[in-house]
Amino acid sequence: MTAHAVCLDPRTGQSGYRTPLGVEVAAAEAIVIGRVQSEEGLSDDPEDPDGISAFRITIDVLENLKGKAPAQLVVMNDNTSSRYAMATGEEHLLFLSQDGNRYWVNACGNSATRHEAEGLLKELRQLLRTKN
């Protein structure tokens, strides 16, 4: 998977936790397959030693699996070890939470590059069919 965050199990405190698929599907505002259009570093914090405090990532939505995400959306990524890494041109399966008009991705969840998510995508589509 693409995530590099320290993901602690909420019950045991052990590292390596991944949000269960059913839990993340229920909690997600939207689930999409999208292509990263652009990434812009933001310098909101003059105390940040690298000068970049967050990234504004523009995503072209290729397919809405859950919810009604717009054709293009913005994902905000704080410049920390807990961000979900994406690069321009990549396609991703994204489980999205929303804060106002901006979206964010839980790095301890099931989001992944489209290639990495092929098996998960089949399971997800089946799960979404049974919920509808």
C-alpha positions in Angstrom: 0.0 0.0 0.0 1.0 3.6 -0.5 0.5 4.8 3.1 3.5 5.4 5.4 1.7 6.7 8.4 2.1 5.2 11.9 -1.3 3.6 12.2 -2.1 2.5 15.8 -4.8 0.0 16.6 -7.3 2.0 18.7 -7.9 -1.1 21.0 -4.3 -2.3 21.5 -2.1 0.6 20.5 -0.1 -1.7 18.2 1.3 -0.3 15.0 0.2 -1.5 11.5 -3.5 -0.9 12.0 -5.7 -0.5 8.9 -9.3 0.7 9.2 -11.6 -2.2 8.4 -13.2 -1.9 4.9 -16.8 -2.0 6.2 -16.0 0.7 8.8 -14.4 3.0 6.2 -17.1 2.5 3.6 -19.8 3.5 6.2 -17.8 6.6 7.3 -16.6 7.9 3.9 -18.4 10.9 2.5 -17.5 9.7 -0.9 -15.5 6.8 -2.5 -14.0 7.6 -5.9 -11.5 6.4 -8.5 -9.6 9.5 -9.5 -6.5 10.8 -11.3 -4.2 13.3 -9.7 -4.2 16.4 -11.9 -1.9 18.6 -9.9 -0.2 19.0 -6.5 0.6 22.4 -5.0 2.7 23.0 -1.9 1.3 25.5 0.6 3.4 27.6 2.9 0.9 28.5 5.6 3.3 28.2 8.5 6.5 30.3 8.6 7.8 28.1 11.4 7.9 25.0 9.1 11.5 24.2 8.4 10.8 23.0 4.8 8.4 25.9 4.1 5.6 23.6 3.0 2.9 23.0 5.6 0.4 21.2 3.4 -0.3 20.1 -0.2 -3.4 21.0 -2.2 -4.0 18.1 -4.6 -6.5 18.4 -7.4 -8.2 15.2 -8.4 -10.2 14.4 -11.6 -12.9 12.0 -10.6 -13.1 9.1 -13.1 -15.8 7.2 -11.2 -18.0 7.8 -8.2 -18.5 4.6 -6.3 -20.2 6.1 -3.2 -21.6 9.6 -2.8 -21.7 12.5 -5.3 -18.2 13.9 -5.5 -17.8 16.7 -8.1 -16.0 16.0 -11.4 -12.9 17.6 -9.9 -12.2 17.9 -6.2 -9.4 19.1 -3.9 -7.7 16.9 -1.3 -5.8 18.6 1.4 -2.7 16.8 2.8 -0.9 18.2 5.8 2.9 17.8 5.3 3.3 15.2 8.0 4.1 11.5 8.1 0.3 10.8 8.3 -0.5 12.2 4.8 -1.7 9.9 2.1 0.9 10.2 -0.6 -0.1 10.8 -4.3 1.8 11.9 -7.4 0.6 13.8 -10.5 -0.8 11.4 -13.1 -1.5 8.5 -10.7 -4.9 6.9 -10.4 -6.2 6.1 -6.9 -9.1 4.5 -5.2 -9.9 7.1 -2.6 -12.1 6.9 0.5 -12.8 10.6 1.2 -13.9 12.5 4.3 -15.0 16.1 3.9 -14.2 19.3 5.8 -16.2 22.1 4.1 -15.4 22.1 0.4 -12.1 20.2 0.9 -11.6 16.5 1.1 -9.0 14.5 3.0 -7.8 10.8 2.9 -7.1 8.7 6.0 -3.6 7.3 5.4 -4.5 4.4 7.8 -7.5 3.4 5.6 -8.0 1.4 2.4 -7.1 4.1 -0.2 -4.5 2.9 -2.7 -3.2 3.3 -6.2 -5.7 1.8 -8.7 -3.2 -0.9 -9.5 -2.7 -1.8 -5.8 -6.5 -1.7 -5.2 -7.6 -4.1 -8.0 -8.5 -7.0 -5.6 -10.0 -4.6 -3.0 -12.0 -2.9 -5.7 -13.9 -6.1 -6.5 -14.6 -6.6 -2.8 -15.7 -3.0 -2.4 -18.1 -3.1 -5.4 -19.7 -6.2 -3.9 -20.0 -4.6 -0.5 -21.6 -1.4 -2.1 -24.1 -3.6 -4.1 -25.3 -5.3 -0.9 -25.7 -2.0 0.9 -27.9 -0.5 -1.8 
